């Protein structure tokens, strides 16, 4: 499968999040053999948990399935550029590669506001590819927030 194929799976997860009233962000962790170790989406509202971002949830599940917190040899796909918490979790989990859809001008910590995944002061660096299916990822977010604003205006 290609990066675009895996991002399509992450977009399915983003749609699931939107269906729950969550910000539509989806993510998955894929191992070096191309097997999906974990797939998930934002659950902050559902779980009433500020750390229930898609990336954190899939990292937890992948580590559980692997039996090790070190996720070397994996790639994380996510529809939105990770925030500082999630970028830090990627570094701490020793993820090899990150592929994300659209940038996040308000909280992006990979290349927009910060560069945590490539900071040479940290003990691990993550290879990054951005912009995969960016339009589809951004459209889900903009549609979600437009609907939210319309609901609040009534």
N, C-alpha and C positions, 0 to 999 in steps of 0.2 A: 504494500500500500504506500501511497505517497503522502507527503505532508498535507496536501489538500484533502485527501481521503480521511485522514485522521481528524483534520479540522472540521470536516463535515459531521463526524461523530460528536465532536465537542459542541457544534451548533445544535445538534439534537438535544444535548443536555441543556444548553442555554434556553431552548424552547420549553423544556420541562420546567426550568426555573420560572420563566415568565408565566406559565400556566398556574404556578403556585403563588403568583404575586411577588416573586423574588426578582431582583435585578437579574436580567438574562445573561448570566455568565456560566459557561460550561467548560469542563476540563477533563483531561484524561492523562494517565501515565502509561507509557508504552515501553516495554523492555527491548533489549537489543535484538531479540528474535521477532519483533513486530507484534508480540502479544499484548493486548490491553490488560494491564494489571488492575486498573481502577478507572472508573468513569463517574462523574458527578457534576453537581451544579451548586450554585449559591443556595444556602439554607439559613441565612441569618435571621430572617423573620420567623420562619417555621420553627427553628430550634431555639430562638431567642438567645442567640450566641453570636457575639461580635466577631469571633474567629471562624465562623462557619462559611468562609469563602470557599469557592469551588476548588481552588488550588490546595488549600490546607486539607480539605476533606479527602481529596484523591491521594495526596501524599500520605495521609494517615492510613488509608485503605491499602495502598501499594506496599507500605512498610509492614503492615499487618500480614498481608498475603505473602510477602517475601520472608518474613520473620527477622527482619533487620531494618533499622532506621536508615542505614546507608543505602541510597538508591542509585549507586554508581551504575552506569550502563543504561540508564533510562532517559526518556525524553518526556517532558510535560508539554501538552498542547492545551492552550487556553484561548478563549475568544477575546479577552481583554488583557492589555498589559498589566502585569501584576503590581499590586501596591507594595509599600515597604515591608509589611508583615509577610506577604506571600513571597516576595523576592528573597527576603531573608530566609524563609523556610526552604526555598529551592537551594540556596547556598548551603544551609546547614544539612540538608538531606543528601548533598553531594550529587544532585541531578546533573547529568552530563550536558543536556541540551534542553532549551526552551524554544518553543514555537508559539508565537501569539498572533492574534488577528489584528485588532486595531489598538492604537495607542490610547493612553489615558492622560489627557492634559491636566486633570485635577489631582491624580494620585499615582501616576505611572512611575515606578521605581526601577525600571530596567534601562530605559533610554530617554524618557521624557523629562522627568524632574530629577531623578537620581540614576545612578548606574551601578546599583548594588551587585548585579550578577557579574560584572566585569571589574569590580574594584580590586586593584592589586593588593590592598591592605588586608583583604579577607583571605581566609585559608583555602578557598575554593572559588573557581570561576566557572560560569555556565556559558556554554556556546549559545548564542541567541540568533534566531531568525524571526523577523517581524513582518507584518503585512500580509500573511497568508489568509486569504478570504476576508481581507480587511473590510471591504464594502458590506458584505453580508453580516459580519460581526457588528459593525457600526450601525447598520440599519436596524438590527434587533434592539440595540440600546436606545437609539433615537425614537423608534416607534413606541417602545415601552414607556419612556419618559414623557412623550407627547400624550399618550393615553392617561398617564398619571396626572399630568397637568390639567387635562380636560376634565377628569373626574373631580379634581379639587375645585375647579371653577364653577361647578354646578351647585 
